[in-house]
Amino acid sequence: MLREIILAWRFFDIQRHCRLTTSLLKKRGSFEGAVKAFATTPNLSPFPDKLVEVFLQQMSEHADPLVSCVARFELFLTKVKLGDLGEYTIDWPADPRKVIPSLMQDEPLGPLTAVEPHQMKISRQYPRLVQVSAT
C-alpha cells in the first residue's frame, strides 16, 4: 500500500510541475508507463523540485524526439528562471511556437511536418528568456 501512495504522489508532483511534458506524454499514450518506469529509479528525492529535475533529465533522453525537446525545454527554462547564467540550445524537429501553445492549452498538436527543424536558445540574455529560429 505504501508503494501505491508513493507512486500516486509521483504522478501528482510530475503532473503539477511538468505540465508540457505531461501533456505530450498523455497525447502519446505513454504518461502512465513513463511515470511508473521513472518511479523505479533508485534513490529518488522526496522533494518535488529534485524529483522533477530527475524526471525531466530522464525524459530528455526519450526515444521520441519531440518528448525529448519538450522535457529539455521545461528543464532548461526552470534552471534559467532560478538564476542559471548558462545558455542552452535545443534543436527541435518542429516549430516549438506551434507545439508549446498546443500543449499549454491541452489542444491537439495537429500535423507536424518532418522537415521544419527549429533551434531554440534559452538564456537570461534574451528578453523573454527564449529565442527561436528556423534552421
C-alpha positions in Angstrom: 0.0 0.0 0.0 2.9 2.3 0.8 4.3 1.9 -2.8 0.9 2.8 -4.2 0.8 6.0 -2.1 4.3 7.0 -3.2 3.5 6.3 -6.8 0.4 8.4 -6.5 2.5 11.3 -5.2 5.0 10.8 -8.0 2.1 11.2 -10.5 0.8 14.3 -8.7 4.2 16.0 -8.5 5.1 15.3 -12.1 1.7 16.5 -13.5 1.9 19.6 -11.3 5.4 20.6 -12.2 5.9 19.2 -15.7 2.8 20.4 -17.5 4.1 20.4 -21.0 5.9 17.1 -20.8 3.0 15.5 -19.1 0.6 16.8 -21.7 2.7 15.4 -24.6 3.2 12.1 -22.9 -0.6 11.8 -22.4 -1.2 12.7 -26.1 1.3 9.9 -27.0 -0.4 7.5 -24.6 2.8 6.9 -22.6 2.4 9.1 -19.5 1.5 6.3 -17.1 4.2 4.0 -18.3 6.8 6.8 -18.2 6.0 7.7 -14.6 5.9 4.0 -13.5 9.3 3.4 -15.1 10.6 6.6 -13.5 9.4 5.5 -10.1 11.7 2.6 -10.2 14.7 4.9 -10.3 16.8 4.2 -7.2 17.3 6.9 -4.5 14.7 9.4 -5.8 14.5 12.5 -3.7 11.2 13.0 -1.8 11.4 16.8 -2.6 9.3 17.7 -5.7 11.9 20.1 -7.2 14.6 17.5 -7.2 12.2 14.7 -8.3 11.0 16.8 -11.2 14.6 17.7 -12.3 15.5 14.0 -12.5 12.3 13.2 -14.3 12.9 15.9 -16.9 16.5 14.7 -17.3 15.3 11.2 -18.0 12.6 12.4 -20.4 15.3 14.5 -22.2 16.7 11.1 -23.3 13.3 9.8 -24.5 13.2 8.0 -27.8 10.5 10.3 -29.2 12.5 13.4 -30.3 9.5 15.7 -29.5 9.2 14.4 -25.9 12.9 14.9 -25.5 12.7 18.5 -26.7 9.8 19.4 -24.6 11.4 17.9 -21.5 14.7 19.8 -22.1 12.7 23.0 -22.7 11.0 22.6 -19.3 14.2 21.7 -17.6 16.4 24.4 -19.1 13.7 27.1 -18.6 13.4 26.2 -15.0 17.1 26.4 -14.5 17.3 29.8 -16.1 14.4 31.2 -14.2 16.1 30.1 -11.0 19.2 32.1 -11.9 21.4 29.8 -14.0 23.5 32.0 -16.3 24.2 29.4 -18.9 22.8 29.3 -22.5 21.0 26.2 -23.6 20.3 25.2 -27.2 17.6 22.7 -28.3 17.2 21.5 -31.9 13.5 20.9 -32.4 12.1 18.6 -35.1 9.1 21.1 -35.4 8.3 24.7 -34.7 8.1 25.0 -30.9 6.0 28.1 -31.3 3.2 25.8 -32.6 3.9 22.9 -30.2 4.2 24.6 -26.9 0.9 26.6 -27.1 -1.0 23.4 -28.0 0.5 21.6 -25.0 -0.3 24.6 -22.7 -3.9 24.7 -23.8 -4.1 20.8 -24.0 -5.2 21.0 -27.6 -4.4 18.5 -30.4 -1.0 19.1 -31.8 -2.0 19.0 -35.4 0.2 17.8 -38.2 3.9 18.4 -37.7 5.9 18.1 -40.9 9.2 16.2 -40.7 11.1 19.0 -42.4 10.6 22.0 -40.2 13.5 22.0 -37.8 13.9 24.9 -35.5 16.5 25.9 -33.0 15.6 27.3 -29.6 18.0 29.1 -27.3 17.2 29.6 -23.6 19.2 32.2 -21.6 18.8 35.2 -19.3 20.3 37.3 -22.1 17.0 37.1 -24.1 14.2 39.5 -23.2 11.7 36.6 -22.8 14.4 34.1 -21.9 13.8 32.2 -25.2 14.7 32.8 -28.8 13.5 30.6 -31.6 14.8 30.5 -35.2 14.2 28.2 -38.2 17.3 26.2 -39.2 
